[in-house]
Amino acid sequence: MLHLGLDIGGTKMEAVLLTPQGECVYRQRRPTHKESYEAFIHQLLGLIETVSDWSERPFSIGVGLPGAIDPQSGLIKNCNCLV
């Protein structure tokens, strides 16, 4: 199985598809849409769909976001992507 890593930042989101050995077989970078939550989710799902259309194999998904998780609320604090 392949592994999709999503790096979500304040200016860009990047998708990297890796083999189990860590070899990068696909990479794509797009600007982060921050004008609304709906635009952000649409952009994120579109990025995942693009990778899915490209890949003939299934993949797991891991997401990286800047900031720290507040243990009381479960929300990310100090994140530069506030949508």
PDB file with one MODEL, atoms N, CA, C and O in Angstrom:
MODEL        1
ATOM      1  N   MET A   1       0.845  -1.177   0.000  1.00  0.00           N
ATOM      2  CA  MET A   1       0.000   0.000   0.000  1.00  0.00           C
ATOM      3  C   MET A   1       0.891   1.241   0.000  1.00  0.00           C
ATOM      4  O   MET A   1       1.952   1.268   0.623  1.00  0.00           O
ATOM      5  N   LEU A   2       0.429   2.265  -0.715  1.00  0.00           N
ATOM      6  CA  LEU A   2       1.132   3.535  -0.745  1.00  0.00           C
ATOM      7  C   LEU A   2       0.657   4.413   0.412  1.00  0.00           C
ATOM      8  O   LEU A   2      -0.350   4.119   1.056  1.00  0.00           O
ATOM      9  N   HIS A   3       1.399   5.497   0.667  1.00  0.00           N
ATOM     10  CA  HIS A   3       1.081   6.409   1.757  1.00  0.00           C
ATOM     11  C   HIS A   3       1.090   7.835   1.219  1.00  0.00           C
ATOM     12  O   HIS A   3       2.081   8.287   0.646  1.00  0.00           O
ATOM     13  N   LEU A   4      -0.022   8.535   1.410  1.00  0.00           N
ATOM     14  CA  LEU A   4      -0.147   9.919   0.976  1.00  0.00           C
ATOM     15  C   LEU A   4       0.070  10.829   2.171  1.00  0.00           C
ATOM     16  O   LEU A   4      -0.650  10.745   3.167  1.00  0.00           O
ATOM     17  N   GLY A   5       1.061  11.694   2.069  1.00  0.00           N
ATOM     18  CA  GLY A   5       1.301  12.694   3.093  1.00  0.00           C
ATOM     19  C   GLY A   5       0.794  14.039   2.598  1.00  0.00           C
ATOM     20  O   GLY A   5       1.129  14.463   1.492  1.00  0.00           O
ATOM     21  N   LEU A   6      -0.011  14.710   3.410  1.00  0.00           N
ATOM     22  CA  LEU A   6      -0.525  16.029   3.077  1.00  0.00           C
ATOM     23  C   LEU A   6       0.056  17.044   4.045  1.00  0.00           C
ATOM     24  O   LEU A   6      -0.148  16.948   5.255  1.00  0.00           O
ATOM     25  N   ASP A   7       0.768  18.000   3.519  1.00  0.00           N
ATOM     26  CA  ASP A   7       1.362  19.078   4.307  1.00  0.00           C
ATOM     27  C   ASP A   7       0.501  20.315   4.077  1.00  0.00           C
ATOM     28  O   ASP A   7       0.533  20.904   2.997  1.00  0.00           O
ATOM     29  N   ILE A   8      -0.267  20.708   5.088  1.00  0.00           N
ATOM     30  CA  ILE A   8      -1.179  21.841   4.970  1.00  0.00           C
ATOM     31  C   ILE A   8      -0.549  23.048   5.645  1.00  0.00           C
ATOM     32  O   ILE A   8      -0.306  23.039   6.851  1.00  0.00           O
ATOM     33  N   GLY A   9      -0.292  24.066   4.874  1.00  0.00           N
ATOM     34  CA  GLY A   9       0.302  25.279   5.419  1.00  0.00           C
ATOM     35  C   GLY A   9      -0.543  26.494   5.103  1.00  0.00           C
ATOM     36  O   GLY A   9      -1.591  26.390   4.465  1.00  0.00           O
ATOM     37  N   GLY A  10      -0.086  27.631   5.548  1.00  0.00           N
ATOM     38  CA  GLY A  10      -0.821  28.871   5.350  1.00  0.00           C
ATOM     39  C   GLY A  10      -0.771  29.389   3.932  1.00  0.00           C
ATOM     40  O   GLY A  10      -1.662  30.128   3.515  1.00  0.00           O
ATOM     41  N   THR A  11       0.265  29.015   3.172  1.00  0.00           N
ATOM     42  CA  THR A  11       0.370  29.488   1.795  1.00  0.00           C
ATOM     43  C   THR A  11       0.257  28.375   0.767  1.00  0.00           C
ATOM     44  O   THR A  11      -0.121  28.626  -0.378  1.00  0.00           O
ATOM     45  N   LYS A  12       0.583  27.140   1.163  1.00  0.00           N
ATOM     46  CA  LYS A  12       0.495  26.033   0.208  1.00  0.00           C
ATOM     47  C   LYS A  12       0.090  24.750   0.909  1.00  0.00           C
ATOM     48  O   LYS A  12       0.255  24.592   2.119  1.00  0.00           O
ATOM     49  N   MET A  13      -0.447  23.839   0.107  1.00  0.00           N
ATOM     50  CA  MET A  13      -0.657  22.469   0.561  1.00  0.00           C
ATOM     51  C   MET A  13       0.058  21.579  -0.446  1.00  0.00           C
ATOM     52  O   MET A  13       0.019  21.810  -1.654  1.00  0.00           O
ATOM     53  N   GLU A  14       0.708  20.563   0.088  1.00  0.00           N
ATOM     54  CA  GLU A  14       1.488  19.686  -0.768  1.00  0.00           C
ATOM     55  C   GLU A  14       1.121  18.243  -0.486  1.00  0.00           C
ATOM     56  O   GLU A  14       0.958  17.837   0.665  1.00  0.00           O
ATOM     57  N   ALA A  15       0.993  17.476  -1.559  1.00  0.00           N
ATOM     58  CA  ALA A  15       0.721  16.051  -1.464  1.00  0.00           C
ATOM     59  C   ALA A  15       1.942  15.289  -1.946  1.00  0.00           C
ATOM     60  O   ALA A  15       2.498  15.594  -3.001  1.00  0.00           O
ATOM     61  N   VAL A  16       2.360  14.293  -1.167  1.00  0.00           N
ATOM     62  CA  VAL A  16       3.483  13.444  -1.542  1.00  0.00           C
ATOM     63  C   VAL A  16       3.044  12.000  -1.358  1.00  0.00           C
ATOM     64  O   VAL A  16       2.645  11.597  -0.265  1.00  0.00           O
ATOM     65  N   LEU A  17       3.118  11.231  -2.425  1.00  0.00           N
ATOM     66  CA  LEU A  17       2.732   9.823  -2.383  1.00  0.00           C
ATOM     67  C   LEU A  17       4.003   8.988  -2.315  1.00  0.00           C
ATOM     68  O   LEU A  17       4.883   9.096  -3.170  1.00  0.00           O
ATOM     69  N   LEU A  18       4.082   8.154  -1.284  1.00  0.00           N
ATOM     70  CA  LEU A  18       5.293   7.374  -1.008  1.00  0.00           C
ATOM     71  C   LEU A  18       5.020   5.877  -1.075  1.00  0.00           C
ATOM     72  O   LEU A  18       3.928   5.406  -0.759  1.00  0.00           O
ATOM     73  N   THR A  19       6.046   5.149  -1.496  1.00  0.00           N
ATOM     74  CA  THR A  19       5.994   3.687  -1.424  1.00  0.00           C
ATOM     75  C   THR A  19       6.262   3.280   0.023  1.00  0.00           C
ATOM     76  O   THR A  19       6.672   4.120   0.824  1.00  0.00           O
ATOM     77  N   PRO A  20       6.040   2.008   0.380  1.00  0.00           N
ATOM     78  CA  PRO A  20       6.380   1.552   1.728  1.00  0.00           C
ATOM     79  C   PRO A  20       7.865   1.735   2.063  1.00  0.00           C
ATOM     80  O   PRO A  20       8.231   1.794   3.237  1.00  0.00           O
ATOM     81  N   GLN A  21       8.716   1.826   1.039  1.00  0.00           N
ATOM     82  CA  GLN A  21      10.146   2.016   1.260  1.00  0.00           C
ATOM     83  C   GLN A  21      10.515   3.501   1.375  1.00  0.00           C
ATOM     84  O   GLN A  21      11.677   3.831   1.610  1.00  0.00           O
ATOM     85  N   GLY A  22       9.537   4.394   1.212  1.00  0.00           N
ATOM     86  CA  GLY A  22       9.787   5.820   1.349  1.00  0.00           C
ATOM     87  C   GLY A  22      10.139   6.527   0.049  1.00  0.00           C
ATOM     88  O   GLY A  22      10.512   7.700   0.072  1.00  0.00           O
ATOM     89  N   GLU A  23      10.030   5.848  -1.069  1.00  0.00           N
ATOM     90  CA  GLU A  23      10.325   6.464  -2.361  1.00  0.00           C
ATOM     91  C   GLU A  23       9.141   7.324  -2.809  1.00  0.00           C
ATOM     92  O   GLU A  23       7.997   6.869  -2.799  1.00  0.00           O
ATOM     93  N   CYS A  24       9.418   8.549  -3.195  1.00  0.00           N
ATOM     94  CA  CYS A  24       8.376   9.462  -3.669  1.00  0.00           C
ATOM     95  C   CYS A  24       8.009   9.100  -5.109  1.00  0.00           C
ATOM     96  O   CYS A  24       8.861   9.109  -5.997  1.00  0.00           O
ATOM     97  N   VAL A  25       6.730   8.783  -5.328  1.00  0.00           N
ATOM     98  CA  VAL A  25       6.278   8.430  -6.676  1.00  0.00           C
ATOM     99  C   VAL A  25       5.361   9.508  -7.267  1.00  0.00           C
ATOM    100  O   VAL A  25       5.044   9.468  -8.456  1.00  0.00           O
ATOM    101  N   TYR A  26       4.941  10.457  -6.450  1.00  0.00           N
ATOM    102  CA  TYR A  26       4.081  11.542  -6.935  1.00  0.00           C
ATOM    103  C   TYR A  26       4.178  12.715  -5.959  1.00  0.00           C
ATOM    104  O   TYR A  26       4.232  12.532  -4.743  1.00  0.00           O
ATOM    105  N   ARG A  27       4.200  13.911  -6.522  1.00  0.00           N
ATOM    106  CA  ARG A  27       4.248  15.107  -5.685  1.00  0.00           C
ATOM    107  C   ARG A  27       3.478  16.210  -6.401  1.00  0.00           C
ATOM    108  O   ARG A  27       3.604  16.392  -7.612  1.00  0.00           O
ATOM    109  N   GLN A  28       2.681  16.938  -5.633  1.00  0.00           N
ATOM    110  CA  GLN A  28       1.982  18.084  -6.195  1.00  0.00           C
ATOM    111  C   GLN A  28       1.813  19.146  -5.119  1.00  0.00           C
ATOM    112  O   GLN A  28       1.551  18.837  -3.956  1.00  0.00           O
ATOM    113  N   ARG A  29       1.967  20.386  -5.520  1.00  0.00           N
ATOM    114  CA  ARG A  29       1.838  21.517  -4.604  1.00  0.00           C
ATOM    115  C   ARG A  29       0.804  22.477  -5.172  1.00  0.00           C
ATOM    116  O   ARG A  29       0.789  22.769  -6.368  1.00  0.00           O
ATOM    117  N   ARG A  30      -0.069  22.966  -4.276  1.00  0.00           N
ATOM    118  CA  ARG A  30      -1.101  23.931  -4.662  1.00  0.00           C
ATOM    119  C   ARG A  30      -1.173  25.013  -3.594  1.00  0.00           C
ATOM    120  O   ARG A  30      -0.819  24.774  -2.439  1.00  0.00           O
ATOM    121  N   PRO A  31      -1.632  26.206  -3.977  1.00  0.00           N
ATOM    122  CA  PRO A  31      -1.827  27.238  -2.959  1.00  0.00           C
ATOM    123  C   PRO A  31      -2.967  26.852  -2.019  1.00  0.00           C
ATOM    124  O   PRO A  31      -3.918  26.189  -2.433  1.00  0.00           O
ATOM    125  N   THR A  32      -2.874  27.258  -0.780  1.00  0.00           N
ATOM    126  CA  THR A  32      -3.952  27.012   0.188  1.00  0.00           C
ATOM    127  C   THR A  32      -5.023  28.077   0.017  1.00  0.00           C
ATOM    128  O   THR A  32      -4.748  29.274   0.109  1.00  0.00           O
ATOM    129  N   HIS A  33      -6.229  27.633  -0.229  1.00  0.00           N
ATOM    130  CA  HIS A  33      -7.359  28.564  -0.352  1.00  0.00           C
ATOM    131  C   HIS A  33      -7.872  28.866   1.049  1.00  0.00           C
ATOM    132  O   HIS A  33      -8.321  27.969   1.762  1.00  0.00           O
ATOM    133  N   LYS A  34      -7.804  30.132   1.436  1.00  0.00           N
ATOM    134  CA  LYS A  34      -8.182  30.513   2.798  1.00  0.00           C
ATOM    135  C   LYS A  34      -9.354  31.488   2.835  1.00  0.00           C
ATOM    136  O   LYS A  34      -9.686  32.012   3.898  1.00  0.00           O
ATOM    137  N   GLU A  35      -9.988  31.738   1.686  1.00  0.00           N
ATOM    138  CA  GLU A  35     -11.070  32.700   1.678  1.00  0.00           C
ATOM    139  C   GLU A  35     -12.317  32.205   2.414  1.00  0.00           C
ATOM    140  O   GLU A  35     -13.128  33.005   2.881  1.00  0.00           O
ATOM    141  N   SER A  36     -12.463  30.880   2.513  1.00  0.00           N
ATOM    142  CA  SER A  36     -13.581  30.314   3.276  1.00  0.00           C
ATOM    143  C   SER A  36     -13.275  28.853   3.595  1.00  0.00           C
ATOM    144  O   SER A  36     -12.432  28.221   2.959  1.00  0.00           O
ATOM    145  N   TYR A  37     -13.979  28.339   4.592  1.00  0.00           N
ATOM    146  CA  TYR A  37     -13.818  26.929   4.957  1.00  0.00           C
ATOM    147  C   TYR A  37     -14.197  26.046   3.776  1.00  0.00           C
ATOM    148  O   TYR A  37     -13.516  25.061   3.488  1.00  0.00           O
ATOM    149  N   GLU A  38     -15.281  26.397   3.093  1.00  0.00           N
ATOM    150  CA  GLU A  38     -15.741  25.611   1.946  1.00  0.00           C
ATOM    151  C   GLU A  38     -14.678  25.568   0.843  1.00  0.00           C
ATOM    152  O   GLU A  38     -14.427  24.512   0.262  1.00  0.00           O
ATOM    153  N   ALA A  39     -14.058  26.713   0.556  1.00  0.00           N
ATOM    154  CA  ALA A  39     -13.005  26.750  -0.469  1.00  0.00           C
ATOM    155  C   ALA A  39     -11.808  25.899  -0.051  1.00  0.00           C
ATOM    156  O   ALA A  39     -11.223  25.197  -0.875  1.00  0.00           O
ATOM    157  N   PHE A  40     -11.447  25.961   1.228  1.00  0.00           N
ATOM    158  CA  PHE A  40     -10.331  25.174   1.747  1.00  0.00           C
ATOM    159  C   PHE A  40     -10.607  23.674   1.593  1.00  0.00           C
ATOM    160  O   PHE A  40      -9.766  22.936   1.081  1.00  0.00           O
ATOM    161  N   ILE A  41     -11.779  23.229   2.034  1.00  0.00           N
ATOM    162  CA  ILE A  41     -12.136  21.802   1.953  1.00  0.00           C
ATOM    163  C   ILE A  41     -12.213  21.358   0.498  1.00  0.00           C
ATOM    164  O   ILE A  41     -11.742  20.275   0.152  1.00  0.00           O
ATOM    165  N   HIS A  42     -12.799  22.182  -0.348  1.00  0.00           N
ATOM    166  CA  HIS A  42     -12.888  21.853  -1.775  1.00  0.00           C
ATOM    167  C   HIS A  42     -11.490  21.670  -2.363  1.00  0.00           C
ATOM    168  O   HIS A  42     -11.254  20.727  -3.119  1.00  0.00           O
ATOM    169  N   GLN A  43     -10.568  22.560  -2.023  1.00  0.00           N
ATOM    170  CA  GLN A  43      -9.192  22.469  -2.510  1.00  0.00           C
ATOM    171  C   GLN A  43      -8.513  21.198  -1.986  1.00  0.00           C
ATOM    172  O   GLN A  43      -7.845  20.496  -2.744  1.00  0.00           O
ATOM    173  N   LEU A  44      -8.681  20.904  -0.709  1.00  0.00           N
ATOM    174  CA  LEU A  44      -8.069  19.723  -0.107  1.00  0.00           C
ATOM    175  C   LEU A  44      -8.611  18.433  -0.730  1.00  0.00           C
ATOM    176  O   LEU A  44      -7.840  17.545  -1.092  1.00  0.00           O
ATOM    177  N   LEU A  45      -9.921  18.334  -0.854  1.00  0.00           N
ATOM    178  CA  LEU A  45     -10.519  17.139  -1.458  1.00  0.00           C
ATOM    179  C   LEU A  45     -10.137  17.002  -2.925  1.00  0.00           C
ATOM    180  O   LEU A  45      -9.957  15.892  -3.425  1.00  0.00           O
ATOM    181  N   GLY A  46     -10.015  18.134  -3.612  1.00  0.00           N
ATOM    182  CA  GLY A  46      -9.581  18.095  -5.005  1.00  0.00           C
ATOM    183  C   GLY A  46      -8.162  17.574  -5.138  1.00  0.00           C
ATOM    184  O   GLY A  46      -7.853  16.831  -6.070  1.00  0.00           O
ATOM    185  N   LEU A  47      -7.303  17.960  -4.214  1.00  0.00           N
ATOM    186  CA  LEU A  47      -5.924  17.477  -4.226  1.00  0.00           C
ATOM    187  C   LEU A  47      -5.887  15.960  -3.997  1.00  0.00           C
ATOM    188  O   LEU A  47      -5.168  15.242  -4.691  1.00  0.00           O
ATOM    189  N   ILE A  48      -6.659  15.485  -3.032  1.00  0.00           N
ATOM    190  CA  ILE A  48      -6.726  14.037  -2.764  1.00  0.00           C
ATOM    191  C   ILE A  48      -7.292  13.301  -3.978  1.00  0.00           C
ATOM    192  O   ILE A  48      -6.799  12.233  -4.342  1.00  0.00           O
ATOM    193  N   GLU A  49      -8.312  13.861  -4.599  1.00  0.00           N
ATOM    194  CA  GLU A  49      -8.922  13.237  -5.781  1.00  0.00           C
ATOM    195  C   GLU A  49      -7.929  13.170  -6.940  1.00  0.00           C
ATOM    196  O   GLU A  49      -7.890  12.175  -7.664  1.00  0.00           O
ATOM    197  N   THR A  50      -7.127  14.219  -7.123  1.00  0.00           N
ATOM    198  CA  THR A  50      -6.116  14.222  -8.176  1.00  0.00           C
ATOM    199  C   THR A  50      -5.110  13.092  -7.964  1.00  0.00           C
ATOM    200  O   THR A  50      -4.740  12.399  -8.912  1.00  0.00           O
ATOM    201  N   VAL A  51      -4.673  12.911  -6.731  1.00  0.00           N
ATOM    202  CA  VAL A  51      -3.731  11.825  -6.425  1.00  0.00           C
ATOM    203  C   VAL A  51      -4.401  10.473  -6.656  1.00  0.00           C
ATOM    204  O   VAL A  51      -3.792   9.560  -7.212  1.00  0.00           O
ATOM    205  N   SER A  52      -5.642  10.352  -6.233  1.00  0.00           N
ATOM    206  CA  SER A  52      -6.382   9.100  -6.405  1.00  0.00           C
ATOM    207  C   SER A  52      -6.559   8.760  -7.890  1.00  0.00           C
ATOM    208  O   SER A  52      -6.438   7.600  -8.284  1.00  0.00           O
ATOM    209  N   ASP A  53      -6.845   9.772  -8.706  1.00  0.00           N
ATOM    210  CA  ASP A  53      -6.977   9.540 -10.147  1.00  0.00           C
ATOM    211  C   ASP A  53      -5.653   9.101 -10.762  1.00  0.00           C
ATOM    212  O   ASP A  53      -5.639   8.302 -11.699  1.00  0.00           O
ATOM    213  N   TRP A  54      -4.543   9.620 -10.242  1.00  0.00           N
ATOM    214  CA  TRP A  54      -3.222   9.297 -10.767  1.00  0.00           C
ATOM    215  C   TRP A  54      -2.778   7.899 -10.352  1.00  0.00           C
ATOM    216  O   TRP A  54      -2.195   7.164 -11.150  1.00  0.00           O
ATOM    217  N   SER A  55      -3.053   7.538  -9.113  1.00  0.00           N
ATOM    218  CA  SER A  55      -2.553   6.280  -8.556  1.00  0.00           C
ATOM    219  C   SER A  55      -3.471   5.110  -8.899  1.00  0.00           C
ATOM    220  O   SER A  55      -4.695   5.210  -8.814  1.00  0.00           O
ATOM    221  N   GLU A  56      -2.860   4.023  -9.282  1.00  0.00           N
ATOM    222  CA  GLU A  56      -3.624   2.801  -9.530  1.00  0.00           C
ATOM    223  C   GLU A  56      -3.724   1.939  -8.279  1.00  0.00           C
ATOM    224  O   GLU A  56      -4.411   0.918  -8.277  1.00  0.00           O
ATOM    225  N   ARG A  57      -3.041   2.348  -7.218  1.00  0.00           N
ATOM    226  CA  ARG A  57      -3.010   1.559  -5.988  1.00  0.00           C
ATOM    227  C   ARG A  57      -3.672   2.343  -4.857  1.00  0.00           C
ATOM    228  O   ARG A  57      -3.673   3.574  -4.870  1.00  0.00           O
ATOM    229  N   PRO A  58      -4.232   1.632  -3.883  1.00  0.00           N
ATOM    230  CA  PRO A  58      -4.808   2.330  -2.723  1.00  0.00           C
ATOM    231  C   PRO A  58      -3.719   2.958  -1.869  1.00  0.00           C
ATOM    232  O   PRO A  58      -2.558   2.557  -1.940  1.00  0.00           O
ATOM    233  N   PHE A  59      -4.095   3.940  -1.063  1.00  0.00           N
ATOM    234  CA  PHE A  59      -3.117   4.600  -0.200  1.00  0.00           C
ATOM    235  C   PHE A  59      -3.772   5.040   1.095  1.00  0.00           C
ATOM    236  O   PHE A  59      -4.967   5.328   1.152  1.00  0.00           O
ATOM    237  N   SER A  60      -2.951   5.081   2.130  1.00  0.00           N
ATOM    238  CA  SER A  60      -3.372   5.655   3.407  1.00  0.00           C
ATOM    239  C   SER A  60      -3.119   7.154   3.329  1.00  0.00           C
ATOM    240  O   SER A  60      -2.397   7.618   2.446  1.00  0.00           O
ATOM    241  N   ILE A  61      -3.713   7.919   4.254  1.00  0.00           N
ATOM    242  CA  ILE A  61      -3.548   9.369   4.257  1.00  0.00           C
ATOM    243  C   ILE A  61      -3.092   9.834   5.634  1.00  0.00           C
ATOM    244  O   ILE A  61      -3.674   9.465   6.654  1.00  0.00           O
ATOM    245  N   GLY A  62      -2.043  10.650   5.645  1.00  0.00           N
ATOM    246  CA  GLY A  62      -1.574  11.312   6.857  1.00  0.00           C
ATOM    247  C   GLY A  62      -1.573  12.810   6.608  1.00  0.00           C
ATOM    248  O   GLY A  62      -1.205  13.259   5.523  1.00  0.00           O
ATOM    249  N   VAL A  63      -1.981  13.587   7.602  1.00  0.00           N
ATOM    250  CA  VAL A  63      -2.081  15.035   7.448  1.00  0.00           C
ATOM    251  C   VAL A  63      -1.194  15.723   8.469  1.00  0.00           C
ATOM    252  O   VAL A  63      -1.228  15.409   9.659  1.00  0.00           O
ATOM    253  N   GLY A  64      -0.399  16.667   7.981  1.00  0.00           N
ATOM    254  CA  GLY A  64       0.442  17.476   8.856  1.00  0.00           C
ATOM    255  C   GLY A  64      -0.032  18.915   8.819  1.00  0.00           C
ATOM    256  O   GLY A  64      -0.223  19.488   7.747  1.00  0.00           O
ATOM    257  N   LEU A  65      -0.223  19.499  10.001  1.00  0.00           N
ATOM    258  CA  LEU A  65      -0.633  20.895  10.144  1.00  0.00           C
ATOM    259  C   LEU A  65       0.315  21.587  11.104  1.00  0.00           C
ATOM    260  O   LEU A  65       0.799  20.964  12.049  1.00  0.00           O
ATOM    261  N   PRO A  66       0.591  22.871  10.877  1.00  0.00           N
ATOM    262  CA  PRO A  66       1.437  23.586  11.828  1.00  0.00           C
ATOM    263  C   PRO A  66       0.672  23.849  13.118  1.00  0.00           C
ATOM    264  O   PRO A  66      -0.557  23.917  13.114  1.00  0.00           O
ATOM    265  N   GLY A  67       1.382  23.993  14.195  1.00  0.00           N
ATOM    266  CA  GLY A  67       0.743  24.295  15.477  1.00  0.00           C
ATOM    267  C   GLY A  67       0.769  23.100  16.413  1.00  0.00           C
ATOM    268  O   GLY A  67       1.348  22.057  16.109  1.00  0.00           O
ATOM    269  N   ALA A  68       0.133  23.278  17.548  1.00  0.00           N
ATOM    270  CA  ALA A  68       0.073  22.233  18.577  1.00  0.00           C
ATOM    271  C   ALA A  68      -1.382  21.965  18.942  1.00  0.00           C
ATOM    272  O   ALA A  68      -2.218  22.867  18.903  1.00  0.00           O
ATOM    273  N   ILE A  69      -1.672  20.733  19.290  1.00  0.00           N
ATOM    274  CA  ILE A  69      -3.039  20.371  19.681  1.00  0.00           C
ATOM    275  C   ILE A  69      -3.253  20.728  21.143  1.00  0.00           C
ATOM    276  O   ILE A  69      -2.483  20.321  22.013  1.00  0.00           O
ATOM    277  N   ASP A  70      -4.304  21.491  21.402  1.00  0.00           N
ATOM    278  CA  ASP A  70      -4.692  21.827  22.771  1.00  0.00           C
ATOM    279  C   ASP A  70      -5.331  20.589  23.389  1.00  0.00           C
ATOM    280  O   ASP A  70      -6.372  20.146  22.904  1.00  0.00           O
ATOM    281  N   PRO A  71      -4.749  20.012  24.441  1.00  0.00           N
ATOM    282  CA  PRO A  71      -5.274  18.769  25.011  1.00  0.00           C
ATOM    283  C   PRO A  71      -6.682  18.908  25.584  1.00  0.00           C
ATOM    284  O   PRO A  71      -7.413  17.921  25.665  1.00  0.00           O
ATOM    285  N   GLN A  72      -7.067  20.100  25.976  1.00  0.00           N
ATOM    286  CA  GLN A  72      -8.405  20.285  26.549  1.00  0.00           C
ATOM    287  C   GLN A  72      -9.479  20.396  25.480  1.00  0.00           C
ATOM    288  O   GLN A  72     -10.561  19.827  25.626  1.00  0.00           O
ATOM    289  N   SER A  73      -9.191  21.124  24.406  1.00  0.00           N
ATOM    290  CA  SER A  73     -10.215  21.335  23.380  1.00  0.00           C
ATOM    291  C   SER A  73     -10.063  20.405  22.183  1.00  0.00           C
ATOM    292  O   SER A  73     -11.024  20.174  21.449  1.00  0.00           O
ATOM    293  N   GLY A  74      -8.856  19.867  21.981  1.00  0.00           N
ATOM    294  CA  GLY A  74      -8.601  19.043  20.806  1.00  0.00           C
ATOM    295  C   GLY A  74      -8.378  19.862  19.547  1.00  0.00           C
ATOM    296  O   GLY A  74      -8.215  19.299  18.465  1.00  0.00           O
ATOM    297  N   LEU A  75      -8.370  21.191  19.673  1.00  0.00           N
ATOM    298  CA  LEU A  75      -8.159  22.077  18.535  1.00  0.00           C
ATOM    299  C   LEU A  75      -6.679  22.391  18.369  1.00  0.00           C
ATOM    300  O   LEU A  75      -5.901  22.318  19.320  1.00  0.00           O
ATOM    301  N   ILE A  76      -6.307  22.740  17.142  1.00  0.00           N
ATOM    302  CA  ILE A  76      -4.925  23.129  16.886  1.00  0.00           C
ATOM    303  C   ILE A  76      -4.772  24.607  17.221  1.00  0.00           C
ATOM    304  O   ILE A  76      -5.547  25.438  16.748  1.00  0.00           O
ATOM    305  N   LYS A  77      -3.789  24.928  18.023  1.00  0.00           N
ATOM    306  CA  LYS A  77      -3.532  26.330  18.336  1.00  0.00           C
ATOM    307  C   LYS A  77      -2.248  26.784  17.659  1.00  0.00           C
ATOM    308  O   LYS A  77      -1.368  25.972  17.371  1.00  0.00           O
ATOM    309  N   ASN A  78      -2.144  28.068  17.409  1.00  0.00           N
ATOM    310  CA  ASN A  78      -0.993  28.669  16.731  1.00  0.00           C
ATOM    311  C   ASN A  78      -0.856  28.196  15.288  1.00  0.00           C
ATOM    312  O   ASN A  78       0.246  28.180  14.740  1.00  0.00           O
ATOM    313  N   CYS A  79      -1.961  27.814  14.678  1.00  0.00           N
ATOM    314  CA  CYS A  79      -1.954  27.366  13.293  1.00  0.00           C
ATOM    315  C   CYS A  79      -2.040  28.586  12.380  1.00  0.00           C
ATOM    316  O   CYS A  79      -2.785  29.524  12.664  1.00  0.00           O
ATOM    317  N   ASN A  80      -1.282  28.575  11.288  1.00  0.00           N
ATOM    318  CA  ASN A  80      -1.316  29.704  10.377  1.00  0.00           C
ATOM    319  C   ASN A  80      -2.376  29.562   9.291  1.00  0.00           C
ATOM    320  O   ASN A  80      -2.443  30.383   8.376  1.00  0.00           O
ATOM    321  N   CYS A  81      -3.188  28.542   9.387  1.00  0.00           N
ATOM    322  CA  CYS A  81      -4.291  28.321   8.455  1.00  0.00           C
ATOM    323  C   CYS A  81      -5.563  28.243   9.287  1.00  0.00           C
ATOM    324  O   CYS A  81      -5.880  27.196   9.851  1.00  0.00           O
ATOM    325  N   LEU A  82      -6.282  29.343   9.360  1.00  0.00           N
ATOM    326  CA  LEU A  82      -7.387  29.454  10.319  1.00  0.00           C
ATOM    327  C   LEU A  82      -8.760  29.118   9.772  1.00  0.00           C
ATOM    328  O   LEU A  82      -9.752  29.371  10.455  1.00  0.00           O
ATOM    329  N   VAL A  83      -8.868  28.564   8.581  1.00  0.00           N
ATOM    330  CA  VAL A  83     -10.188  28.247   8.046  1.00  0.00           C
ATOM    331  C   VAL A  83     -10.703  26.950   8.601  1.00  0.00           C
ATOM    332  O   VAL A  83     -11.807  26.526   8.258  1.00  0.00           O
TER     333      VAL A  83
ENDMDL
END
